Amino acid sequence: MRQLCIKPQIHHFEQFEQFADNFKLSEDDLIFTEQFLFDTFIREFHLACTVVCRDPYGMGEPSDEMIDRIQKDAKANDFRRIIAVGGGSVIDIAKVLALKDSLPSSGLFLKEKPVIKEKELVIVPTTCGTGSEMTNLCIAHIVSKQTKLGLGDDGMYADHAVLIPQLVEGLPYNYLIYSAVDALVHAAESYVSPKANVFTETFSQKACEMILEGFGEMIRKGPEIKKQLSGQFLTASCMAGIAFGNAGVGPVHALAYPLGGNYHVPHGETNYQFFTEVFSIYKREKGGKKLNVLSNMIMRELGKLDIECDGKDTFNQLGEMLGRLQPLKKLREYGMQKEEIEIFSKSVMDNQQRLLVNSYIPFTIDHAREIYGNRY
């Protein structure tokens, strides 16, 4: 049984210019990015690469229709490498751009056609949350099905993952928090997954420690130190990506997809909605060594903040700690209707079994109803 796969080579550069020189970016390369990132970090170097920005095709998380429009334009020319510079959406789209015969992309997500890698793929993440640079996973909203679906295949791995702290130092405060919470969810869910092993657990634990320590620092010293912590969060996100790329994520992500798909809430923000709710249920119904390990990490940071915690309600107190960084909205504030508690619960059970199999406990529709109800 395969225990661990780390396909991409991992590189670190302090500045984008160092990366461009080292990788010898040229006319044989297609840079896929966002306009702001291109204008801020790339334009000044006058690279010979062709550049495609995703902005004209629509913002928010990608749909299969968006991906297809981008593919038709991007593949009008032949390129040796795809250089993805961006967050989770840019990265996911780039993974499809690197494939052969990928139109329409819905055929890939619906398992109607094979995944065949055609182009070399270099991923440069500009958030510290997704960890997608290390995974063989891609998520898209399939318009005809009105839900998000995941595609996982070894043909989706990047060849190179490039960490450049410069690209995340200027992230807006709220975006940084949501991204880092996303990485924390990846690390925690993969740690308690039935597919976890000693290798993935090592990456999960270290990522959790680095993120929780960073959150504690931000609470103690204020938002102004976020620039100093961005590199730490970027590395932790990459480590969490290794962990969840091998061990998987579970109900937090499953619950997040209907909210994100229907109300276009960013992925990190949706995961934040359900993180402590799911783990509080784990603690209530099963407990055990792994949850104790996570609880001890949380208690250490709570202690540094002079917050008393006896370990019985750790995950709820983690929620209060995270609330100091970024208050949590109620689901109705996004426009969700009360009757959608049942609709979303059924959608999770019908469409997200690939994630629910990674739950720490057998996850039921009653659990989904309880969590959506609590958050509503």
C-alpha positions in Angstrom: 0.0 0.0 0.0 1.4 3.4 -1.0 2.1 5.5 2.1 3.3 8.8 0.7 3.7 10.4 -2.7 5.5 13.8 -3.1 5.5 14.2 -6.8 6.4 17.9 -7.3 9.9 19.1 -6.7 9.7 21.9 -4.0 11.7 25.1 -4.6 12.1 28.2 -2.5 13.0 31.7 -3.7 12.6 35.0 -1.9 11.7 37.0 -5.0 9.9 36.3 -8.3 12.9 37.5 -10.3 15.1 34.8 -8.8 12.5 32.2 -9.8 12.3 33.6 -13.4 16.0 33.5 -13.8 16.5 30.0 -12.3 13.7 28.5 -14.4 14.8 30.4 -17.5 11.2 31.5 -18.4 10.9 32.0 -22.1 8.6 32.1 -25.2 8.1 28.4 -24.7 6.1 29.1 -21.5 2.5 30.1 -20.8 2.0 32.1 -17.6 -1.5 31.7 -16.3 -2.3 34.2 -13.6 -4.5 37.1 -12.5 -4.2 40.6 -13.7 -3.2 42.1 -10.3 -0.5 39.5 -9.8 0.9 40.1 -13.3 0.9 43.9 -12.9 2.4 43.7 -9.4 5.1 41.0 -9.6 5.7 40.0 -13.3 5.2 42.8 -15.8 8.3 44.7 -14.9 10.6 41.8 -16.0 9.3 41.9 -19.6 9.4 38.2 -20.0 9.0 36.6 -23.4 6.3 34.2 -22.1 2.7 34.4 -23.3 0.5 35.5 -20.5 -3.2 34.6 -20.0 -5.0 36.2 -17.1 -8.2 34.5 -15.8 -10.0 37.8 -14.9 -11.9 38.3 -18.2 -13.4 34.8 -17.8 -15.1 35.5 -14.5 -14.0 35.7 -10.9 -14.8 33.3 -8.0 -14.1 29.6 -7.9 -13.9 28.0 -11.4 -16.8 26.2 -13.2 -16.4 23.7 -16.0 -17.7 26.3 -18.4 -15.1 28.9 -17.3 -12.4 26.3 -17.6 -13.5 25.4 -21.2 -13.4 29.1 -22.3 -9.9 29.5 -20.9 -8.7 26.3 -22.5 -9.9 27.3 -26.0 -7.9 30.6 -25.8 -4.8 29.3 -23.9 -4.4 26.2 -26.2 -4.5 28.3 -29.4 -0.6 28.2 -29.2 1.7 25.4 -28.3 3.7 25.7 -25.1 6.2 23.5 -23.3 5.3 24.5 -19.8 2.4 26.0 -18.0 3.4 28.4 -15.2 0.5 28.9 -12.8 0.9 31.9 -10.5 -2.1 32.4 -8.3 -4.4 31.0 -5.7 -6.5 27.9 -5.6 -8.7 28.7 -8.6 -5.7 29.6 -10.9 -3.9 26.4 -9.8 -6.9 24.2 -10.3 -7.5 25.6 -13.8 -3.8 25.2 -14.7 -3.9 21.5 -13.8 -6.6 21.1 -16.5 -4.6 23.2 -19.0 -1.7 20.8 -18.7 -3.8 17.9 -19.8 -4.4 16.4 -23.3 -7.9 16.2 -24.8 -9.5 17.9 -21.9 -12.5 19.6 -23.7 -15.1 19.6 -22.4 -13.7 19.6 -18.9 -16.9 18.2 -17.4 -16.0 14.9 -19.0 -13.0 14.7 -16.7 -14.9 15.5 -13.5 -17.7 13.1 -14.4 -15.1 10.3 -15.2 -16.2 10.1 -18.8 -12.7 10.6 -20.2 -9.1 9.7 -19.0 -6.7 12.1 -17.4 -3.6 12.4 -19.7 -0.8 14.8 -18.8 0.6 16.7 -21.8 2.5 19.8 -20.5 5.1 20.3 -17.8 3.3 22.2 -14.9 5.0 24.6 -12.6 2.8 26.0 -9.7 3.6 29.2 -7.8 1.0 29.7 -5.0 0.1 33.2 -4.0 -2.0 32.3 -1.0 -1.0 30.4 2.1 -4.0 28.1 2.3 -4.8 25.7 -0.5 -1.7 23.6 -0.6 -2.9 22.7 -4.1 0.7 23.0 -5.4 1.3 19.6 -3.8 -1.8 17.7 -4.6 -3.3 15.7 -7.5 -6.7 17.3 -6.9 -8.8 19.8 -8.8 -12.2 21.2 -7.8 -14.7 22.8 -10.1 -18.4 23.8 -10.0 -20.1 21.6 -12.6 -22.9 23.8 -13.9 -25.1 21.0 -15.3 -25.0 19.3 -11.8 -25.2 22.4 -9.7 -22.5 21.2 -7.4 -18.8 21.1 -6.9 -17.0 18.0 -7.9 -13.4 16.9 -7.3 -11.0 15.3 -9.7 -8.1 13.3 -8.3 -5.5 11.6 -10.5 -1.8 11.3 -10.5 -1.7 13.0 -13.9 -2.8 16.2 -12.1 0.4 16.5 -10.1 2.6 19.5 -10.8 6.2 18.9 -11.8 7.5 21.8 -9.7 6.0 23.7 -6.7 7.7 27.0 -6.1 7.3 28.9 -2.8 8.0 32.7 -3.0 7.2 34.5 0.3 7.2 37.9 -1.6 4.0 36.9 -3.3 2.0 36.4 -0.1 3.4 39.2 2.0 0.8 41.7 0.7 -2.3 39.5 1.1 -5.2 41.5 2.7 -5.6 40.7 6.3 -9.0 38.9 6.0 -7.8 36.8 3.0 -4.6 35.8 4.9 -6.7 34.6 7.9 -9.2 32.6 5.7 -6.3 31.1 3.8 -4.4 30.0 6.9 -7.5 28.6 8.4 -8.0 26.6 5.2 -4.5 25.2 5.6 -5.2 24.4 9.3 -8.3 22.5 8.2 -6.3 20.5 5.6 -3.8 19.6 8.3 -6.3 18.7 11.0 -8.7 16.7 8.7 -5.8 14.7 7.1 -4.4 14.0 10.6 -7.6 12.3 11.8 -8.3 10.6 8.4 -8.5 6.8 8.4 -6.0 7.0 5.5 -3.4 8.8 7.6 -0.1 7.1 8.4 3.1 8.0 10.3 4.4 9.9 7.3 1.3 12.1 6.7 0.8 12.6 10.4 4.2 14.1 10.7 3.4 16.7 8.0 -0.1 17.3 9.5 1.2 17.9 13.0 4.0 20.3 12.0 1.6 22.3 9.8 -0.9 22.6 12.7 1.8 23.7 15.1 3.1 26.4 12.7 -0.3 27.8 11.9 -1.6 27.8 15.5 1.6 29.5 16.7 1.3 32.1 13.9 -2.3 32.8 14.9 -1.3 33.2 18.5 1.4 35.7 17.5 -1.1 37.7 15.5 -3.5 37.9 18.4 -0.7 39.0 20.8 1.1 41.4 18.6 -1.6 42.6 16.2 -2.3 42.3 12.4 0.7 44.4 11.5 3.0 41.3 11.9 1.2 39.4 9.2 4.0 40.1 6.7 6.5 38.5 9.0 4.4 35.4 9.3 3.4 35.0 5.6 6.4 32.8 4.8 5.7 30.6 7.8 2.0 30.2 6.7 3.1 29.5 3.1 5.4 26.7 4.2 2.8 25.2 6.6 0.2 25.3 3.8 2.6 23.3 1.5 3.2 20.8 4.3 -0.6 20.5 4.9 -1.0 20.0 1.1 1.4 17.0 1.3 -0.6 15.5 4.1 -4.1 15.9 2.7 -2.9 15.1 -0.8 -2.1 11.6 0.6 -4.6 11.1 3.4 -7.5 13.2 2.2 -9.9 15.7 3.9 -13.3 15.0 5.3 -16.7 16.4 6.4 -15.5 20.0 6.8 -14.9 20.2 3.1 -18.0 18.2 2.3 -20.2 20.6 4.2 -18.4 23.6 2.6 -19.1 22.7 -1.0 -22.9 23.4 -1.1 -22.4 26.8 0.6 -19.6 27.8 -1.8 -21.3 26.4 -4.9 -24.6 28.2 -4.2 -23.5 31.4 -2.6 -20.0 31.8 -4.1 -18.3 32.0 -0.7 -14.5 31.6 -0.9 -13.3 28.2 -0.1 -11.2 29.1 3.0 -14.2 31.1 4.4 -16.5 28.1 3.9 -14.1 25.7 5.7 -13.9 28.2 8.6 -17.7 27.9 9.0 -17.6 24.2 9.8 -14.2 23.4 11.2 -14.7 23.6 14.9 -18.3 22.3 14.6 -17.1 19.1 13.0 -14.2 18.6 15.4 -16.4 19.3 18.5 -18.7 16.4 17.3 -15.6 14.2 16.9 -14.6 15.0 20.5 -18.1 14.4 21.8 -18.7 11.1 20.1 -15.3 9.5 20.0 -12.4 11.4 21.4 -9.1 9.5 21.4 -5.4 10.1 21.2 -5.4 12.0 17.9 -7.9 14.6 19.1 -5.9 14.8 22.4 -2.8 15.7 20.4 -4.7 18.5 18.6 -6.3 19.6 21.8 -2.9 19.9 23.5 -1.6 22.1 20.6 -4.6 24.3 21.0 -4.3 24.5 24.7 -0.7 25.6 24.5 -1.7 28.6 22.3 -4.7 29.4 24.5 -2.4 29.3 27.6 -0.1 31.9 25.9 -3.1 34.1 25.5 -4.0 33.6 29.2 -7.2 31.7 28.3 -8.0 28.9 30.7 -8.8 25.6 29.1 -9.2 22.2 30.7 -9.3 20.2 27.4 -13.1 19.4 27.5 -14.2 22.1 25.2 -11.0 22.8 23.2 -12.4 23.1 19.7 -15.1 25.5 20.7 -12.5 27.6 22.5 -10.4 27.4 19.3 -13.4 28.9 17.5 -13.4 31.8 20.0 -9.6 32.2 19.4 -10.1 32.3 15.7 -13.0 34.8 16.2 -10.5 37.2 17.6 -8.7 37.2 14.3 -11.8 37.2 12.1 -15.4 37.1 13.3 -17.5 34.3 12.0 -20.7 35.1 10.1 -23.9 33.1 10.3 -24.9 31.2 7.2 -28.1 33.3 6.8 -25.8 36.3 6.3 -24.7 34.8 3.0 -28.3 34.5 1.9 -28.8 30.9 2.8 -32.5 30.0 3.5 -33.6 27.9 6.5 -35.1 25.2 4.2 -31.6 24.8 2.7 -30.4 23.1 5.8 -32.1 20.0 4.7 -31.3 20.5 1.0 -27.6 21.0 1.7 -27.5 18.1 4.1 -28.9 15.7 1.5 -26.5 17.2 -1.1 -23.6 16.4 1.1 -24.7 12.8 1.6 -25.5 12.3 -2.1 -22.5 14.0 -3.7 -19.6 14.1 -1.2 -19.0 10.4 -0.2 -15.4 10.6 -1.5 -14.8 13.1 1.3 -17.0 11.6 4.0 -15.1 8.3 3.9 -12.2 10.3 5.4 -14.3 11.2 8.5 -13.0 10.4 11.9 -16.4 9.0 12.8 -19.2 7.6 10.6 -20.7 10.9 9.4 -24.5 10.9 9.0 -27.1 13.2 7.6 -28.1 14.0 11.2 -24.6 15.4 11.8 -24.9 17.5 8.7 -28.3 18.9 9.8 -27.0 19.7 13.3 -24.0 21.6 12.0 -25.9 23.5 9.3 -28.5 24.3 12.0 -25.9 25.5 14.5 -24.3 27.7 11.9 -27.5 29.1 10.4 
